[in-house]
Amino acid sequence: MNLLTIGHRGVMGVEPENTLRSFVAAQQAGLDAIELDLHLSKDGALVVMHDAEVDRTTDGTGPIAEKTLAELRTLDAGRGERVPVFEEVLDAVRTPLQAEIKDVAAARALAEVMLRRDLVSRVEVSSFHDEAITEIARLVPGVRTALIAGRYGTDVVERAVEARAATVCLEIRRLTLEVVERARKADLRIIGWVVNTQEQLRLVRALELDGATTDYPQIKRTGRFTA
């Protein structure tokens, strides 16, 4: 089985998450795709960062939405890296991207970039929020979308179908055979996250998932040999 390996915020287990350094390392490791997170700055830039606040991953404090891009650029995102915008990631790596959006406003900003740069074949859009997926699908014909869930039951399949997502990205520790079987019946692709251990990788293989999102590049190498 050909297992898709997705670098979580680049390779955040070894490099500062959601930085160009981390994305380049993921590409060099040969990961099949790179996952990243998008928020809007005060002046509407698509900023690559997971949290709504800058506190955890930079030397600054406060909400991203209250800072201009110029202000965000002054922050250290780890090892001297600067906070990137989405367009910089597109230029820095060739690897396919999975862009996670947090709300409808980010969906609209991302749609504009995707249409302008013809990114339908290169960028899959994911979200925990059904309405964000629905909005990006409305704005970008043919876009591939994925519904993410951390706490879920079999209802996640119905949610994905209703939002017209082709993929569900599910927290591996909560994944059951029942959910997998229902997702398969709905013709959904299934990605497990976050897969960082051999035990988790064996579970991915046992459940015959389509892919695994990981913090560590070695999952790409060991995944080929795990029964």
Steps between C-alpha positions, in 0.01 A plus 500: 500500500633841406480711817480878460725674753416857598741724689320662795572875489807396303696265724417661832664222699843619387457854367299808610143435392342686209825663388669492162785307663255230610329482160829470311611224739174313434559523128861385534381202707282394208164534673212478255319812621541780753230615740489862616261736679365836387374805688428852381710788628345836586569618146373186330820302435476119503737433787635150557454419869299244695374695801282809490761666726873533439602422858585128477706498180668842497663746738195728476161515666142559392254400226610476137182685400615807695841521330596620153725286284783748559461453875493123466817513293692637798439182701734202533309182412786277614871477411482845347219409260239761413126443483429413134200578286337235284636634173858463630442133573371449148824644367730323749389139440356295214338236720117486497341687791213439737388841624291507816264796537326603820200697373305631203705821477820298451317287243422810295856631515642159409255465213631822348858370505402157369313647206772753420779241507303201366559281807213253477728209414766592755310608813248302700301708750415361844311626801334397826215729395245370251396849391859592404523195273164575347605859429831413332320240285247764395773744401757267340353252250662158525683566825583191709386532861546307824306511826719475811374360829659439838196401705255313283274200446356346187317829443823642358429305182159662455651841567768445235247379244274797565793741464605314182845426635689216333718426804473475877810572712445324831684492833667158497450427871121521464468317172287185498432233241135606497591854394739367235241263356235772485743742333589236240134442420472874436808484269700730727876504518629464859812668642613430857668761719740539673699183423834519681569149628540153350193388695291777342643419159406134541144610581492711184607193302257266678206730430622549143488878521596708199756710681661623818583849622823500700735731688806294406652435157613145586138382475543532124792257505365249752149505355614300202615212721227484764275197480 
